[in-house]
Amino acid sequence: MTIKNSVPLSVSQLNNQANYILEQEFLNVTVVGEISSLKRYPSGYTYITIKDNMSELSCILFPSTRNTEKLKIGLEANFTGNLAIYTAKGK
């Protein structure tokens, strides 16, 4: 996909457009990786980073996610979810 634009985009516009594309194209995607960091919060959200030998991916598990208590650093597993950008931070 090529997006041609003669007018420069703002950072917000670019993040929003990238997020729209990711949310449309990467629904219910499964990725294999090893948990390299894990943080649980009282709000019920869990933040993990999964990695392979070349890259890493930051993930958010919502309070409704089941079995988060079984997660631990070093666990290699298949993770399924939707890909998106947190547009306020471009992450």
PDB file as gemmi writes it, atoms N, CA and C in Angstrom:
CRYST1    1.000    1.000    1.000  90.00  90.00  90.00 P 1                      
ATOM      1  N   MET A   1       0.850  -1.175   0.000  1.00  0.00           N  
ATOM      2  CA  MET A   1       0.000   0.000   0.000  1.00  0.00           C  
ATOM      3  C   MET A   1       0.890   1.230   0.000  1.00  0.00           C  
ATOM      4  N   THR A   2       0.609   2.145  -0.892  1.00  0.00           N  
ATOM      5  CA  THR A   2       1.341   3.392  -0.967  1.00  0.00           C  
ATOM      6  C   THR A   2       0.378   4.533  -0.708  1.00  0.00           C  
ATOM      7  N   ILE A   3       0.750   5.392   0.211  1.00  0.00           N  
ATOM      8  CA  ILE A   3      -0.056   6.570   0.486  1.00  0.00           C  
ATOM      9  C   ILE A   3       0.715   7.770  -0.040  1.00  0.00           C  
ATOM     10  N   LYS A   4       0.151   8.414  -1.051  1.00  0.00           N  
ATOM     11  CA  LYS A   4       0.792   9.593  -1.626  1.00  0.00           C  
ATOM     12  C   LYS A   4       0.141  10.814  -1.028  1.00  0.00           C  
ATOM     13  N   ASN A   5       0.965  11.720  -0.583  1.00  0.00           N  
ATOM     14  CA  ASN A   5       0.453  12.896   0.087  1.00  0.00           C  
ATOM     15  C   ASN A   5       1.373  14.061  -0.242  1.00  0.00           C  
ATOM     16  N   SER A   6       0.816  15.094  -0.840  1.00  0.00           N  
ATOM     17  CA  SER A   6       1.630  16.257  -1.161  1.00  0.00           C  
ATOM     18  C   SER A   6       1.707  17.238  -0.002  1.00  0.00           C  
ATOM     19  N   VAL A   7       0.854  17.070   0.977  1.00  0.00           N  
ATOM     20  CA  VAL A   7       0.837  17.943   2.151  1.00  0.00           C  
ATOM     21  C   VAL A   7       1.418  17.164   3.322  1.00  0.00           C  
ATOM     22  N   PRO A   8       2.393  17.751   4.029  1.00  0.00           N  
ATOM     23  CA  PRO A   8       2.959  17.041   5.193  1.00  0.00           C  
ATOM     24  C   PRO A   8       1.880  16.724   6.226  1.00  0.00           C  
ATOM     25  N   LEU A   9       1.987  15.545   6.817  1.00  0.00           N  
ATOM     26  CA  LEU A   9       1.057  15.129   7.870  1.00  0.00           C  
ATOM     27  C   LEU A   9       1.587  15.579   9.225  1.00  0.00           C  
ATOM     28  N   SER A  10       0.680  15.849  10.129  1.00  0.00           N  
ATOM     29  CA  SER A  10       1.093  16.064  11.512  1.00  0.00           C  
ATOM     30  C   SER A  10       1.429  14.706  12.120  1.00  0.00           C  
ATOM     31  N   VAL A  11       2.108  14.702  13.229  1.00  0.00           N  
ATOM     32  CA  VAL A  11       2.421  13.448  13.918  1.00  0.00           C  
ATOM     33  C   VAL A  11       1.129  12.725  14.267  1.00  0.00           C  
ATOM     34  N   SER A  12       0.149  13.454  14.762  1.00  0.00           N  
ATOM     35  CA  SER A  12      -1.137  12.843  15.122  1.00  0.00           C  
ATOM     36  C   SER A  12      -1.821  12.232  13.916  1.00  0.00           C  
ATOM     37  N   GLN A  13      -1.801  12.931  12.791  1.00  0.00           N  
ATOM     38  CA  GLN A  13      -2.425  12.395  11.582  1.00  0.00           C  
ATOM     39  C   GLN A  13      -1.746  11.102  11.145  1.00  0.00           C  
ATOM     40  N   LEU A  14      -0.420  11.083  11.157  1.00  0.00           N  
ATOM     41  CA  LEU A  14       0.304   9.875  10.758  1.00  0.00           C  
ATOM     42  C   LEU A  14       0.008   8.718  11.705  1.00  0.00           C  
ATOM     43  N   ASN A  15       0.062   8.979  13.009  1.00  0.00           N  
ATOM     44  CA  ASN A  15      -0.230   7.916  13.981  1.00  0.00           C  
ATOM     45  C   ASN A  15      -1.650   7.394  13.814  1.00  0.00           C  
ATOM     46  N   ASN A  16      -2.600   8.289  13.592  1.00  0.00           N  
ATOM     47  CA  ASN A  16      -3.987   7.859  13.414  1.00  0.00           C  
ATOM     48  C   ASN A  16      -4.165   7.039  12.144  1.00  0.00           C  
ATOM     49  N   GLN A  17      -3.534   7.446  11.055  1.00  0.00           N  
ATOM     50  CA  GLN A  17      -3.644   6.689   9.815  1.00  0.00           C  
ATOM     51  C   GLN A  17      -2.978   5.321   9.936  1.00  0.00           C  
ATOM     52  N   ALA A  18      -1.797   5.275  10.554  1.00  0.00           N  
ATOM     53  CA  ALA A  18      -1.100   3.995  10.744  1.00  0.00           C  
ATOM     54  C   ALA A  18      -1.931   3.073  11.631  1.00  0.00           C  
ATOM     55  N   ASN A  19      -2.507   3.621  12.689  1.00  0.00           N  
ATOM     56  CA  ASN A  19      -3.330   2.823  13.581  1.00  0.00           C  
ATOM     57  C   ASN A  19      -4.552   2.272  12.855  1.00  0.00           C  
ATOM     58  N   TYR A  20      -5.178   3.081  12.042  1.00  0.00           N  
ATOM     59  CA  TYR A  20      -6.345   2.629  11.281  1.00  0.00           C  
ATOM     60  C   TYR A  20      -5.978   1.427  10.408  1.00  0.00           C  
ATOM     61  N   ILE A  21      -4.859   1.523   9.707  1.00  0.00           N  
ATOM     62  CA  ILE A  21      -4.427   0.429   8.831  1.00  0.00           C  
ATOM     63  C   ILE A  21      -4.135  -0.834   9.646  1.00  0.00           C  
ATOM     64  N   LEU A  22      -3.409  -0.686  10.745  1.00  0.00           N  
ATOM     65  CA  LEU A  22      -3.097  -1.850  11.574  1.00  0.00           C  
ATOM     66  C   LEU A  22      -4.348  -2.505  12.128  1.00  0.00           C  
ATOM     67  N   GLU A  23      -5.290  -1.686  12.604  1.00  0.00           N  
ATOM     68  CA  GLU A  23      -6.516  -2.245  13.173  1.00  0.00           C  
ATOM     69  C   GLU A  23      -7.363  -2.965  12.131  1.00  0.00           C  
ATOM     70  N   GLN A  24      -7.275  -2.556  10.877  1.00  0.00           N  
ATOM     71  CA  GLN A  24      -8.025  -3.211   9.810  1.00  0.00           C  
ATOM     72  C   GLN A  24      -7.360  -4.502   9.341  1.00  0.00           C  
ATOM     73  N   GLU A  25      -6.046  -4.518   9.316  1.00  0.00           N  
ATOM     74  CA  GLU A  25      -5.302  -5.618   8.704  1.00  0.00           C  
ATOM     75  C   GLU A  25      -4.814  -6.690   9.680  1.00  0.00           C  
ATOM     76  N   PHE A  26      -4.704  -6.368  10.956  1.00  0.00           N  
ATOM     77  CA  PHE A  26      -4.124  -7.302  11.922  1.00  0.00           C  
ATOM     78  C   PHE A  26      -5.096  -7.578  13.060  1.00  0.00           C  
ATOM     79  N   LEU A  27      -6.219  -8.192  12.728  1.00  0.00           N  
ATOM     80  CA  LEU A  27      -7.199  -8.603  13.725  1.00  0.00           C  
ATOM     81  C   LEU A  27      -6.964 -10.063  14.068  1.00  0.00           C  
ATOM     82  N   ASN A  28      -6.975 -10.370  15.333  1.00  0.00           N  
ATOM     83  CA  ASN A  28      -6.868 -11.748  15.796  1.00  0.00           C  
ATOM     84  C   ASN A  28      -5.618 -12.438  15.244  1.00  0.00           C  
ATOM     85  N   VAL A  29      -4.492 -11.731  15.296  1.00  0.00           N  
ATOM     86  CA  VAL A  29      -3.218 -12.266  14.808  1.00  0.00           C  
ATOM     87  C   VAL A  29      -2.526 -13.022  15.942  1.00  0.00           C  
ATOM     88  N   THR A  30      -1.863 -14.124  15.605  1.00  0.00           N  
ATOM     89  CA  THR A  30      -1.125 -14.904  16.593  1.00  0.00           C  
ATOM     90  C   THR A  30       0.365 -14.756  16.322  1.00  0.00           C  
ATOM     91  N   VAL A  31       1.122 -14.499  17.375  1.00  0.00           N  
ATOM     92  CA  VAL A  31       2.575 -14.343  17.275  1.00  0.00           C  
ATOM     93  C   VAL A  31       3.221 -15.177  18.375  1.00  0.00           C  
ATOM     94  N   VAL A  32       4.353 -15.788  18.066  1.00  0.00           N  
ATOM     95  CA  VAL A  32       5.080 -16.568  19.057  1.00  0.00           C  
ATOM     96  C   VAL A  32       6.231 -15.719  19.575  1.00  0.00           C  
ATOM     97  N   GLY A  33       6.425 -15.743  20.869  1.00  0.00           N  
ATOM     98  CA  GLY A  33       7.509 -14.973  21.460  1.00  0.00           C  
ATOM     99  C   GLY A  33       7.731 -15.357  22.906  1.00  0.00           C  
ATOM    100  N   GLU A  34       8.807 -14.827  23.453  1.00  0.00           N  
ATOM    101  CA  GLU A  34       9.180 -15.067  24.853  1.00  0.00           C  
ATOM    102  C   GLU A  34       8.937 -13.789  25.649  1.00  0.00           C  
ATOM    103  N   ILE A  35       8.326 -13.916  26.801  1.00  0.00           N  
ATOM    104  CA  ILE A  35       8.091 -12.751  27.658  1.00  0.00           C  
ATOM    105  C   ILE A  35       9.424 -12.302  28.248  1.00  0.00           C  
ATOM    106  N   SER A  36       9.775 -11.036  27.970  1.00  0.00           N  
ATOM    107  CA  SER A  36      11.030 -10.488  28.502  1.00  0.00           C  
ATOM    108  C   SER A  36      10.797  -9.456  29.601  1.00  0.00           C  
ATOM    109  N   SER A  37       9.595  -8.926  29.695  1.00  0.00           N  
ATOM    110  CA  SER A  37       9.243  -8.064  30.827  1.00  0.00           C  
ATOM    111  C   SER A  37       7.758  -8.218  31.104  1.00  0.00           C  
ATOM    112  N   LEU A  38       7.393  -8.004  32.359  1.00  0.00           N  
ATOM    113  CA  LEU A  38       6.014  -8.203  32.785  1.00  0.00           C  
ATOM    114  C   LEU A  38       5.733  -7.281  33.957  1.00  0.00           C  
ATOM    115  N   LYS A  39       4.658  -6.493  33.845  1.00  0.00           N  
ATOM    116  CA  LYS A  39       4.240  -5.611  34.937  1.00  0.00           C  
ATOM    117  C   LYS A  39       2.735  -5.721  35.096  1.00  0.00           C  
ATOM    118  N   ARG A  40       2.314  -6.040  36.310  1.00  0.00           N  
ATOM    119  CA  ARG A  40       0.885  -6.127  36.627  1.00  0.00           C  
ATOM    120  C   ARG A  40       0.510  -4.911  37.460  1.00  0.00           C  
ATOM    121  N   TYR A  41      -0.676  -4.370  37.203  1.00  0.00           N  
ATOM    122  CA  TYR A  41      -1.131  -3.194  37.931  1.00  0.00           C  
ATOM    123  C   TYR A  41      -2.441  -3.491  38.648  1.00  0.00           C  
ATOM    124  N   PRO A  42      -2.706  -2.816  39.771  1.00  0.00           N  
ATOM    125  CA  PRO A  42      -3.942  -3.038  40.523  1.00  0.00           C  
ATOM    126  C   PRO A  42      -5.205  -2.800  39.688  1.00  0.00           C  
ATOM    127  N   SER A  43      -5.104  -2.002  38.649  1.00  0.00           N  
ATOM    128  CA  SER A  43      -6.252  -1.727  37.779  1.00  0.00           C  
ATOM    129  C   SER A  43      -6.689  -2.968  37.003  1.00  0.00           C  
ATOM    130  N   GLY A  44      -5.825  -4.001  36.981  1.00  0.00           N  
ATOM    131  CA  GLY A  44      -6.139  -5.216  36.239  1.00  0.00           C  
ATOM    132  C   GLY A  44      -5.409  -5.307  34.909  1.00  0.00           C  
ATOM    133  N   TYR A  45      -4.788  -4.210  34.483  1.00  0.00           N  
ATOM    134  CA  TYR A  45      -4.015  -4.238  33.236  1.00  0.00           C  
ATOM    135  C   TYR A  45      -2.663  -4.887  33.487  1.00  0.00           C  
ATOM    136  N   THR A  46      -2.207  -5.653  32.497  1.00  0.00           N  
ATOM    137  CA  THR A  46      -0.884  -6.276  32.548  1.00  0.00           C  
ATOM    138  C   THR A  46      -0.135  -5.848  31.300  1.00  0.00           C  
ATOM    139  N   TYR A  47       1.082  -5.392  31.490  1.00  0.00           N  
ATOM    140  CA  TYR A  47       1.927  -4.967  30.375  1.00  0.00           C  
ATOM    141  C   TYR A  47       3.059  -5.971  30.229  1.00  0.00           C  
ATOM    142  N   ILE A  48       3.228  -6.496  29.015  1.00  0.00           N  
ATOM    143  CA  ILE A  48       4.316  -7.428  28.764  1.00  0.00           C  
ATOM    144  C   ILE A  48       5.074  -6.990  27.508  1.00  0.00           C  
ATOM    145  N   THR A  49       6.314  -7.414  27.444  1.00  0.00           N  
ATOM    146  CA  THR A  49       7.088  -7.306  26.220  1.00  0.00           C  
ATOM    147  C   THR A  49       7.415  -8.721  25.811  1.00  0.00           C  
ATOM    148  N   ILE A  50       7.119  -9.027  24.545  1.00  0.00           N  
ATOM    149  CA  ILE A  50       7.508 -10.332  24.023  1.00  0.00           C  
ATOM    150  C   ILE A  50       8.593 -10.109  22.979  1.00  0.00           C  
ATOM    151  N   LYS A  51       9.486 -11.103  22.858  1.00  0.00           N  
ATOM    152  CA  LYS A  51      10.619 -10.929  21.959  1.00  0.00           C  
ATOM    153  C   LYS A  51      10.952 -12.235  21.258  1.00  0.00           C  
ATOM    154  N   ASP A  52      11.716 -12.077  20.172  1.00  0.00           N  
ATOM    155  CA  ASP A  52      12.398 -13.201  19.553  1.00  0.00           C  
ATOM    156  C   ASP A  52      13.865 -12.797  19.481  1.00  0.00           C  
ATOM    157  N   ASN A  53      14.648 -13.436  18.664  1.00  0.00           N  
ATOM    158  CA  ASN A  53      16.080 -13.144  18.673  1.00  0.00           C  
ATOM    159  C   ASN A  53      16.435 -11.841  17.960  1.00  0.00           C  
ATOM    160  N   MET A  54      15.455 -11.185  17.308  1.00  0.00           N  
ATOM    161  CA  MET A  54      15.769  -9.959  16.574  1.00  0.00           C  
ATOM    162  C   MET A  54      14.904  -8.751  16.936  1.00  0.00           C  
ATOM    163  N   SER A  55      13.739  -8.972  17.519  1.00  0.00           N  
ATOM    164  CA  SER A  55      12.801  -7.871  17.745  1.00  0.00           C  
ATOM    165  C   SER A  55      12.009  -8.079  19.027  1.00  0.00           C  
ATOM    166  N   GLU A  56      11.344  -6.994  19.440  1.00  0.00           N  
ATOM    167  CA  GLU A  56      10.440  -7.093  20.579  1.00  0.00           C  
ATOM    168  C   GLU A  56       9.154  -6.347  20.280  1.00  0.00           C  
ATOM    169  N   LEU A  57       8.112  -6.703  21.031  1.00  0.00           N  
ATOM    170  CA  LEU A  57       6.789  -6.144  20.825  1.00  0.00           C  
ATOM    171  C   LEU A  57       6.171  -5.848  22.187  1.00  0.00           C  
ATOM    172  N   SER A  58       5.727  -4.612  22.386  1.00  0.00           N  
ATOM    173  CA  SER A  58       5.056  -4.222  23.627  1.00  0.00           C  
ATOM    174  C   SER A  58       3.582  -4.578  23.530  1.00  0.00           C  
ATOM    175  N   CYS A  59       3.047  -5.154  24.609  1.00  0.00           N  
ATOM    176  CA  CYS A  59       1.662  -5.618  24.609  1.00  0.00           C  
ATOM    177  C   CYS A  59       0.943  -5.173  25.871  1.00  0.00           C  
ATOM    178  N   ILE A  60      -0.352  -4.957  25.730  1.00  0.00           N  
ATOM    179  CA  ILE A  60      -1.215  -4.649  26.870  1.00  0.00           C  
ATOM    180  C   ILE A  60      -2.271  -5.732  26.949  1.00  0.00           C  
ATOM    181  N   LEU A  61      -2.408  -6.321  28.128  1.00  0.00           N  
ATOM    182  CA  LEU A  61      -3.461  -7.294  28.378  1.00  0.00           C  
ATOM    183  C   LEU A  61      -4.513  -6.594  29.224  1.00  0.00           C  
ATOM    184  N   PHE A  62      -5.740  -6.577  28.750  1.00  0.00           N  
ATOM    185  CA  PHE A  62      -6.816  -5.885  29.431  1.00  0.00           C  
ATOM    186  C   PHE A  62      -7.293  -6.690  30.640  1.00  0.00           C  
ATOM    187  N   PRO A  63      -7.977  -6.031  31.576  1.00  0.00           N  
ATOM    188  CA  PRO A  63      -8.431  -6.734  32.780  1.00  0.00           C  
ATOM    189  C   PRO A  63      -9.277  -7.973  32.491  1.00  0.00           C  
ATOM    190  N   SER A  64      -9.941  -7.999  31.359  1.00  0.00           N  
ATOM    191  CA  SER A  64     -10.786  -9.150  31.016  1.00  0.00           C  
ATOM    192  C   SER A  64      -9.984 -10.342  30.489  1.00  0.00           C  
ATOM    193  N   THR A  65      -8.675 -10.163  30.266  1.00  0.00           N  
ATOM    194  CA  THR A  65      -7.840 -11.254  29.761  1.00  0.00           C  
ATOM    195  C   THR A  65      -7.722 -12.340  30.826  1.00  0.00           C  
ATOM    196  N   ARG A  66      -7.950 -13.585  30.419  1.00  0.00           N  
ATOM    197  CA  ARG A  66      -7.909 -14.707  31.367  1.00  0.00           C  
ATOM    198  C   ARG A  66      -6.487 -15.241  31.516  1.00  0.00           C  
ATOM    199  N   ASN A  67      -6.233 -15.865  32.637  1.00  0.00           N  
ATOM    200  CA  ASN A  67      -5.006 -16.620  32.920  1.00  0.00           C  
ATOM    201  C   ASN A  67      -3.730 -15.774  32.949  1.00  0.00           C  
ATOM    202  N   THR A  68      -3.834 -14.490  33.215  1.00  0.00           N  
ATOM    203  CA  THR A  68      -2.626 -13.665  33.267  1.00  0.00           C  
ATOM    204  C   THR A  68      -1.727 -14.059  34.440  1.00  0.00           C  
ATOM    205  N   GLU A  69      -2.291 -14.696  35.440  1.00  0.00           N  
ATOM    206  CA  GLU A  69      -1.478 -15.120  36.597  1.00  0.00           C  
ATOM    207  C   GLU A  69      -0.472 -16.202  36.209  1.00  0.00           C  
ATOM    208  N   LYS A  70      -0.681 -16.861  35.086  1.00  0.00           N  
ATOM    209  CA  LYS A  70       0.234 -17.914  34.638  1.00  0.00           C  
ATOM    210  C   LYS A  70       1.433 -17.359  33.868  1.00  0.00           C  
ATOM    211  N   LEU A  71       1.389 -16.070  33.541  1.00  0.00           N  
ATOM    212  CA  LEU A  71       2.482 -15.471  32.775  1.00  0.00           C  
ATOM    213  C   LEU A  71       3.692 -15.238  33.653  1.00  0.00           C  
ATOM    214  N   LYS A  72       4.893 -15.442  33.083  1.00  0.00           N  
ATOM    215  CA  LYS A  72       6.131 -15.177  33.804  1.00  0.00           C  
ATOM    216  C   LYS A  72       7.226 -14.873  32.794  1.00  0.00           C  
ATOM    217  N   ILE A  73       8.219 -14.136  33.225  1.00  0.00           N  
ATOM    218  CA  ILE A  73       9.352 -13.809  32.361  1.00  0.00           C  
ATOM    219  C   ILE A  73      10.034 -15.109  31.950  1.00  0.00           C  
ATOM    220  N   GLY A  74      10.372 -15.192  30.664  1.00  0.00           N  
ATOM    221  CA  GLY A  74      11.015 -16.382  30.116  1.00  0.00           C  
ATOM    222  C   GLY A  74      10.050 -17.352  29.466  1.00  0.00           C  
ATOM    223  N   LEU A  75       8.738 -17.185  29.712  1.00  0.00           N  
ATOM    224  CA  LEU A  75       7.739 -18.065  29.115  1.00  0.00           C  
ATOM    225  C   LEU A  75       7.660 -17.807  27.617  1.00  0.00           C  
ATOM    226  N   GLU A  76       7.813 -18.854  26.828  1.00  0.00           N  
ATOM    227  CA  GLU A  76       7.605 -18.745  25.378  1.00  0.00           C  
ATOM    228  C   GLU A  76       6.244 -19.330  25.065  1.00  0.00           C  
ATOM    229  N   ALA A  77       5.453 -18.575  24.310  1.00  0.00           N  
ATOM    230  CA  ALA A  77       4.082 -19.007  24.037  1.00  0.00           C  
ATOM    231  C   ALA A  77       3.573 -18.331  22.776  1.00  0.00           C  
ATOM    232  N   ASN A  78       2.401 -18.767  22.341  1.00  0.00           N  
ATOM    233  CA  ASN A  78       1.673 -18.094  21.274  1.00  0.00           C  
ATOM    234  C   ASN A  78       0.749 -17.075  21.923  1.00  0.00           C  
ATOM    235  N   PHE A  79       0.765 -15.860  21.411  1.00  0.00           N  
ATOM    236  CA  PHE A  79      -0.081 -14.786  21.918  1.00  0.00           C  
ATOM    237  C   PHE A  79      -0.984 -14.337  20.784  1.00  0.00           C  
ATOM    238  N   THR A  80      -2.274 -14.184  21.064  1.00  0.00           N  
ATOM    239  CA  THR A  80      -3.237 -13.787  20.045  1.00  0.00           C  
ATOM    240  C   THR A  80      -3.903 -12.485  20.462  1.00  0.00           C  
ATOM    241  N   GLY A  81      -4.006 -11.561  19.516  1.00  0.00           N  
ATOM    242  CA  GLY A  81      -4.651 -10.292  19.801  1.00  0.00           C  
ATOM    243  C   GLY A  81      -4.737  -9.432  18.563  1.00  0.00           C  
ATOM    244  N   ASN A  82      -5.048  -8.184  18.783  1.00  0.00           N  
ATOM    245  CA  ASN A  82      -5.177  -7.207  17.706  1.00  0.00           C  
ATOM    246  C   ASN A  82      -4.006  -6.233  17.784  1.00  0.00           C  
ATOM    247  N   LEU A  83      -3.510  -5.846  16.637  1.00  0.00           N  
ATOM    248  CA  LEU A  83      -2.384  -4.920  16.570  1.00  0.00           C  
ATOM    249  C   LEU A  83      -2.910  -3.507  16.437  1.00  0.00           C  
ATOM    250  N   ALA A  84      -2.351  -2.593  17.233  1.00  0.00           N  
ATOM    251  CA  ALA A  84      -2.775  -1.179  17.200  1.00  0.00           C  
ATOM    252  C   ALA A  84      -1.621  -0.327  17.697  1.00  0.00           C  
ATOM    253  N   ILE A  85      -1.747   0.946  17.459  1.00  0.00           N  
ATOM    254  CA  ILE A  85      -0.788   1.939  17.961  1.00  0.00           C  
ATOM    255  C   ILE A  85      -1.490   2.767  19.023  1.00  0.00           C  
ATOM    256  N   TYR A  86      -0.822   3.001  20.137  1.00  0.00           N  
ATOM    257  CA  TYR A  86      -1.303   3.973  21.112  1.00  0.00           C  
ATOM    258  C   TYR A  86      -0.937   5.331  20.522  1.00  0.00           C  
ATOM    259  N   THR A  87      -1.902   5.953  19.875  1.00  0.00           N  
ATOM    260  CA  THR A  87      -1.609   7.101  19.031  1.00  0.00           C  
ATOM    261  C   THR A  87      -1.042   8.301  19.787  1.00  0.00           C  
ATOM    262  N   ALA A  88      -1.376   8.447  21.055  1.00  0.00           N  
ATOM    263  CA  ALA A  88      -0.849   9.587  21.823  1.00  0.00           C  
ATOM    264  C   ALA A  88       0.666   9.503  21.978  1.00  0.00           C  
ATOM    265  N   LYS A  89       1.211   8.305  21.961  1.00  0.00           N  
ATOM    266  CA  LYS A  89       2.655   8.113  22.151  1.00  0.00           C  
ATOM    267  C   LYS A  89       3.343   7.496  20.942  1.00  0.00           C  
ATOM    268  N   GLY A  90       2.579   7.092  19.940  1.00  0.00           N  
ATOM    269  CA  GLY A  90       3.152   6.464  18.757  1.00  0.00           C  
ATOM    270  C   GLY A  90       3.735   5.105  19.042  1.00  0.00           C  
ATOM    271  N   LYS A  91       3.170   4.402  20.015  1.00  0.00           N  
ATOM    272  CA  LYS A  91       3.673   3.088  20.407  1.00  0.00           C  
ATOM    273  C   LYS A  91       2.585   2.058  20.232  1.00  0.00           C  
TER     274      LYS A  91                                                      
END                                                                             
